Amino acid sequence: MRTMNRLFTRMLSGWVLAFLCGLPVTETLAAGAKSVPPKPQQIRGSVVSCDEKALILRAGKGEEIKFTITMESRFGEKGAIKSAADFKPGNHVLVTYVRTREGRILKQVVHVVKHIN
């Protein structure tokens, strides 16, 4: 029984010391957890410019958004693979991307037919 009391006292004093020193105990425990990959998002717009490094898109409200092109970026749909050079200014496209600390990373670009209502 004395051993259990000593063990409990040492554990409790360790937590109190960590709390008083301001050590982020919960962050340390959470650091071992796996990180969740960013969720892909989509946006429609017209191409302003496109080269091997970046795609600039004009969205619905006229704002221009820059997407970084990586080795994993895909152009076109399955069966109709294209390259960045196939996307000209004025083309209406659907862009799939993820947001990271570095900015918006392009995942896929697909031509879209603009519907006239």
N, C-alpha and C positions, 0 to 999 in steps of 0.2 A: 504494500500500500504506500509506503514511503517513497518507493521508486516511482510510482505513478504520479504522486504529488510533485516530486522534483521535476519529472518530465513535463508535466502540465505547466509548472511554474516557469521553466526555461522557455517553453514555446510561447507562453503568454508574454514574458518579458521581451522575447525577440520581436513579437508583433508590436508591442508598445514602443520599443526602441525604434523600430522601422517607421512607425507612425510619427514619433516625435522628431525624427531626423528628416522627415519629408520624403522618404523613399517611396516611389510609386509601386506599391505592392501589387495592385491589380493590373497595372501595365506590364509588370514583369511576368505575371501569370499568363496574361493574354499574349505575350510575345511568342509563346510556344505554339499558339494556334496558327493554323494555315490561313494565308491571306486569300480573300475572295477576288477572282478576276473581275475587272470592270465590265459592266453590262453594256452590250452593244446598243447603240441608238441609231435612228434613221432620220434623214431630213431630205426634202426635195428642193430643187432650185435649178438655176441655170449656171453653166460653167462660165466663169470670167476668164480664167486661164488655167492651164494644166501643163506641167513639165514633169521631169523624172523625180523631182524633189517634193513638189507641193501641188495641190489642187485648190483653187480659190473658187468658191461657190457664192452666188448671190441668192440669198434665201427670200422667202415670200415678202418680207417687209423691207427689202432692199438692202439689208445688211450683208456685208461680205464676210465670209467665214473661211479661214485657211485650215486645210487638212494636210498633215504630214504624210508623205508616201513612204512606206517601208518595203522590205523584201516580201512581206506577207500580204501586201495590198493586192487585190484582185480587180481586174477591169473587165466588165461584161458578165454575162450569165454562163452557167454551165453549158457547154456545147457551142458557145459563141464567145470564146475568150478573145479579148482584145488587148490593146496596150494603151498607155497614157496618151500616146500620139493620136489615137482615134477619137478622143474627146476634144472637140473644138469649142471655142467661145460661142455661147448661145444655145448649146445643146442642153436639153432638159434632162436631168438625171436624178436618180435616187441614190443617196450616199449612206452607207452603213459605216459607222465609226465608233471608237471608244474614246473616252476622256481619260487622260492620264496627267501626271504632274507636268509632263513636257508639253501638253496641249492635246489637240484632237488628232488621233491616229487613224488614218484611213484604212478600212477593212475591205470594202467593195464599192464599186461604182457601176451603176446600170443605167443604160439609156431608157428614157421614158417618153411616151408619146403624150404631148400636151393635149388635154381634152378641152374642147371649146364648147361652152354651154350657151 
